[in-house]
Amino acid sequence: MELFTVDDLPLIKEGDNIAAMICERTQLESHDVVVIASTIVAKSEAATVLKGAIIPSERAVAMAKKCGTDPALVQVVLDNSVEQIVEFPVLLVENLNGHVSINAGIDDSNVEDEYFLEMPHDPDGSAKAIGMHVADLCGKDVSVIITDTNGRSFKIGQTGVAVGVYGVHPIKNWRGEKDLFGKVLEITEEAVADEVASAANLLMGEAAGGTPVVIVRGLDLYSSDDVSVKEMYRREGEDIIRKGLKCLRHS
């Protein structure tokens, strides 16, 4: 397996054609995995909110005071979430696409000072559009994974995770296969898209020196099936951590 960055990308702005920029800067091969930071996808799609235009609700003001954060940010998070799982000391929510993260992945980094940057509004759709455009431009069928960095339960530190996919099954189901001792595996499901996202994040980096696109070659994960990152999200009734947090919140 080989991983390399797509270098010399400009600062992305609204309307930029990410697929074309990638094809112009690297020689893609069939079944490459194109891993793209969600920040540049969001910026190209104008998923931004002008801070000065936000009018925080009473609820947002109260929540912000409790957490010691910006009421305008809290309002944008509420607007982009379907459930607030934890409201103190951080705001942990399920966003409109089912992804659970702090502040719905919204902040004001990697964007002009007067804006908040949201997550892509339809990350699976964004991944599909980029993948199909790459096929049109380069004649290559590629997988696309859109990533963000997330914290983890029970561990310090953040890792790259998939928030949108195209051309790759995000989960590999090993159930029915046999282990080294001939025992049949019953519950093993491998989060392939997250593993690729995390590996790519090592090259992407953070802060000002980051490179937002990484090509992963040699895995051959490509699939023409309809796929969605939502295949990775636990059903609410099966998520014991969410159940515990809800019990704590309402106790």
C-alpha positions in Angstrom: 0.0 0.0 0.0 1.2 3.5 -0.9 0.0 6.8 0.4 1.0 10.2 -1.0 -0.3 13.8 -0.8 -1.6 15.9 -3.6 0.6 18.9 -3.4 0.4 22.6 -4.4 -3.4 22.9 -3.9 -4.5 26.5 -3.5 -6.6 27.7 -0.7 -10.1 26.4 -1.6 -12.9 28.9 -2.1 -16.6 28.7 -3.0 -17.2 27.0 -6.4 -13.8 25.5 -6.7 -13.7 22.2 -8.6 -11.9 19.8 -6.3 -11.9 16.9 -8.7 -10.3 18.9 -11.5 -7.7 20.3 -9.1 -6.8 16.7 -8.1 -6.6 15.4 -11.6 -4.4 18.4 -12.7 -1.9 17.6 -10.0 -1.5 13.9 -9.9 -1.7 10.8 -12.1 -4.6 8.8 -10.7 -4.9 5.0 -11.3 -8.0 2.9 -11.3 -9.3 2.0 -7.8 -7.1 4.5 -6.0 -8.7 5.9 -2.8 -9.0 9.7 -2.8 -9.1 10.9 0.8 -10.2 14.5 1.2 -10.5 16.7 4.3 -14.0 17.8 4.9 -12.9 21.4 5.4 -12.1 22.0 1.7 -15.3 20.2 0.6 -17.3 22.5 2.9 -15.5 25.6 1.7 -16.0 24.7 -2.0 -19.7 24.2 -1.2 -20.0 27.5 0.7 -21.0 25.7 3.9 -20.2 28.7 6.0 -22.1 31.0 8.3 -21.4 34.7 8.8 -21.0 35.2 12.6 -22.5 38.7 12.5 -25.7 37.3 11.0 -26.4 34.9 13.8 -29.0 35.7 16.4 -28.6 33.3 19.3 -31.8 32.0 20.9 -32.4 32.0 24.6 -31.5 28.3 24.8 -28.3 28.9 22.9 -27.3 31.7 25.3 -28.1 29.5 28.3 -26.1 26.6 27.0 -23.2 28.7 26.0 -23.0 30.3 29.4 -23.0 26.8 31.0 -20.2 25.6 28.7 -18.3 28.9 28.6 -18.4 29.2 24.8 -19.7 31.5 22.1 -23.6 31.7 22.0 -23.4 32.2 18.2 -21.4 29.0 17.8 -23.9 27.1 20.0 -26.8 28.4 17.8 -25.1 27.1 14.6 -24.5 23.8 16.3 -28.2 23.6 17.3 -29.2 24.5 13.8 -27.1 21.6 12.4 -28.1 18.9 14.9 -31.0 16.6 15.4 -30.1 15.7 19.0 -28.0 17.1 21.8 -26.6 14.1 23.5 -24.4 16.0 26.1 -24.8 19.7 26.9 -22.1 20.1 29.5 -19.1 20.5 29.8 -19.0 20.1 26.0 -21.8 20.0 23.4 -21.9 16.5 21.9 -24.5 16.2 19.2 -25.8 14.1 16.3 -25.6 16.2 13.2 -28.1 16.3 10.3 -26.3 13.4 8.6 -26.2 11.1 11.7 -22.5 11.8 12.7 -21.9 12.3 16.4 -19.2 14.8 17.3 -18.4 17.8 19.4 -20.1 20.9 18.1 -21.4 19.0 15.1 -17.8 19.4 13.6 -18.3 23.2 13.3 -15.6 25.7 14.2 -13.9 28.8 12.9 -10.5 27.2 12.0 -9.3 27.1 8.4 -11.7 29.9 7.4 -11.8 33.7 7.5 -12.3 35.2 11.0 -15.9 36.4 10.4 -17.2 32.9 9.5 -18.0 29.5 11.1 -17.3 26.5 8.9 -19.9 23.8 8.9 -19.5 20.2 7.8 -20.5 19.4 4.2 -24.3 19.2 4.2 -24.4 16.0 2.2 -21.0 14.3 2.6 -21.9 11.1 0.8 -23.3 13.2 -2.1 -20.2 15.3 -2.1 -18.0 12.2 -2.3 -20.1 10.8 -5.1 -19.9 14.0 -7.1 -16.2 14.2 -6.8 -15.7 10.5 -7.6 -17.9 10.7 -10.7 -16.2 13.9 -11.9 -12.8 12.3 -11.5 -14.0 9.4 -13.7 -15.2 11.9 -16.3 -12.0 13.8 -16.3 -9.4 11.1 -15.8 -11.2 8.0 -17.0 -10.5 6.2 -13.7 -12.9 4.7 -11.3 -11.8 5.8 -7.8 -13.1 5.5 -4.3 -13.6 8.8 -2.3 -13.5 9.2 1.4 -14.3 12.6 3.0 -12.7 12.9 6.5 -12.8 14.8 9.7 -10.9 14.5 12.9 -12.8 13.2 15.9 -12.0 12.5 19.5 -12.6 9.1 20.9 -14.4 7.6 24.0 -12.0 6.5 26.7 -8.8 7.7 24.9 -7.0 11.0 24.6 -6.3 12.4 21.1 -8.0 12.7 17.8 -7.9 10.5 14.7 -9.2 10.8 11.2 -12.6 9.3 10.6 -14.8 9.0 7.5 -17.8 11.3 7.3 -18.7 10.6 3.6 -17.9 7.8 1.2 -18.2 6.9 -2.5 -17.1 3.7 -4.2 -16.1 1.9 -1.1 -18.0 -0.1 1.5 -17.2 1.6 4.8 -17.6 -1.7 6.8 -16.0 -5.0 6.0 -18.0 -7.8 7.5 -15.8 -10.8 8.5 -18.7 -12.8 10.0 -18.6 -16.3 8.7 -14.9 -16.3 8.0 -12.6 -18.5 10.1 -9.7 -17.4 12.4 -6.3 -19.0 12.6 -7.7 -21.8 14.7 -10.6 -22.5 12.5 -13.2 -20.8 14.7 -16.0 -19.1 12.8 -16.1 -15.3 13.4 -19.5 -14.1 14.6 -19.3 -10.4 15.3 -16.2 -8.9 13.6 -17.0 -5.9 11.5 -14.0 -3.8 10.4 -14.4 0.0 10.0 -12.4 0.1 6.7 -13.3 3.7 5.8 -12.2 5.0 9.2 -8.9 3.0 9.1 -8.1 4.5 5.7 -9.1 8.0 6.9 -6.9 7.7 9.9 -3.9 6.5 7.9 -4.4 9.4 5.5 -4.6 11.8 8.4 -1.0 11.1 9.3 0.0 12.7 6.0 -2.6 15.4 6.0 -1.4 16.9 9.2 -3.1 19.7 11.1 -2.8 23.5 11.4 -1.2 25.7 8.7 1.0 23.0 7.2 -1.7 20.6 6.4 -2.3 19.0 3.0 -6.0 18.2 2.5 -5.9 15.5 -0.1 -4.2 12.1 0.1 -4.1 9.3 -2.4 -4.1 5.7 -1.1 -3.0 3.2 -3.7 -2.8 -0.6 -3.6 -5.8 -1.4 -1.4 -8.3 -1.9 -4.3 -11.5 -1.2 -2.2 -13.5 0.1 -5.1 -17.1 -1.0 -5.4 -19.8 0.2 -7.8 -22.5 -0.5 -5.2 -24.5 2.3 -3.6 -22.8 3.0 -0.3 -23.2 5.4 2.6 -21.2 6.4 5.6 -24.4 5.9 7.5 -23.7 2.1 7.4 -21.2 2.7 10.1 -23.5 4.4 12.6 -25.0 2.3 15.3 -28.7 2.2 15.6 -29.8 4.2 18.6 -31.2 1.2 20.4 -27.8 -0.6 20.0 -25.6 2.2 21.2 -24.8 1.5 24.8 -22.6 4.7 25.2 -25.4 6.9 24.0 -27.9 5.1 26.3 -25.5 5.7 29.2 -25.0 9.4 28.4 -28.8 9.9 28.1 -29.3 8.3 31.5 -26.7 10.6 33.0 -28.2 13.6 31.3 -31.7 12.9 32.7 -30.6 11.7 36.2 
